Amino acid sequence: MTTKPTRNTLYCGDPPMRFSNLFRSDPEGGYMSLFKGRRAFPSYNTRVAIRAACDLLELQPGDEVLAPAYNCGSEVDPLIHAGLSVRLFPVAQDLIADPARIEPLISPRTKALYVIHYFGVIQPALAELRELCDRHGLRMIEDCALSLLSGASPAEGRTGDVSVFCFYKFVPVLGGGALVINAPDLQSVNPFNRPAPRKVVVKTLVRTGLTAALGSTRAKGMVQALKGKPVAENAPLENDKLEDIPGHYYFNPALLNAGMSVFASRPLKSFSVSQAISARRSNWQRYRDLLEGSPGVHLLLPELAPETCPLNMPVMVADRDRVVQTLQSKGIGATPWWAGFNRNLDWSGQEEAMALKNKALSLPLHQYLGAAHLDYITAQLQAAL
């Protein structure tokens, strides 16, 4: 018999001493301690940082950017808003951005390469990707939204001309991102000179609260009901019958150059890096021990490098959406990871990435979960399968 855990119990091993309470011990305070000595600027969210990066890199409308086909859809939309042409390069289940598969796609129009670190794992061919960009005169945008606490020191992201980060995926805050400038020829100008629009902040707060309380599927239904719309799943795209991404994933022009909201900046000042890293790694290990060899479950991260702080535990399952709904009905924060397809992208020939988007399920392993929570989640997943 499986017992549902009660209050959150922190489950973690010994903290890595080199990161010990990094945020709390720095007299300057807070999240920016991760970027000490670097040209880093906090933004309303990561999409706002990506959009600012386009202007900073002087990318012009019509320029081509190569981006991974395995994407959320939200991170590429700021590129499209900037007038750029986004061409997808293939990504398989190994989640590697392979220079050998990228280089043949480079054309005279190509001006930049967009690289994503998935689930906290730093891309293994990062040095080769940098060399590829240098050889072809391309800029690199390094997306570290999922790898904030990974690397030899947290907040790596030192290879791209610019790198972008996300805080709310690792800390329970409302939004928050950062743009870091690495290339020496780029000016150190803070592009986030506007306050976050109050209306957008309130909408985000309400949506976040509903999702936390009800789960993403039921929260979506409630929002649609409040708007007087019929409850439905993501609408299929007209041309290819693929499901669209949620509407709020698309770039909101009202947030252009918006700075971080106080709902994000204040809580971040007391966040402990060491505790988060230790707990997340311990939780990942427990998931692996519980799920390894389970029928119907394919682990997307079968191993964890010593310097990886996982965002979540991603698994591939058949009938993913049904399984997610079942888990959410049990109060589990599972998500259909990156379900839906940005309607402004050409998905033809990207079957490998599309299989990931249609089958990947994310299990929570954040630092506020303990062993009993993971045991319960695993048992419910196995029952759902």
Secondary structure, DSSP 4 states (H G I P E B T S, - for coil): -PPPP-S------PPPGGGTTHHHH-TT-SGGGGGTTSEEEEESSHHHHHHHHHHHTT--TT-EEEEESS--STTTHHHHHTTPEEEEE---TT----HHHHGGG--TTEEEEEEE-GGGPPPTTHHHHHHHHHHHT-EEEEE-TT-TT-SSSSS---SSSEEEEESTTTSSSS--EEEEE--TTS-------BPPPHHHHHHHHHHHHHHHHH-HHHHHHHHHHHTTPPP-SSPBPTTT-PBBPPGGGS--GGGTTB---HHHHHHHTT--HHHHHHHHHHHHHHHHHHHTT-TT-EES-----TT---S-EEEE-TTHHHHHHHHHHTT---EETT-SB-TTS--TT-HHHHHHHHHEEEE---TT--HHHHHHHHHHHHHH-
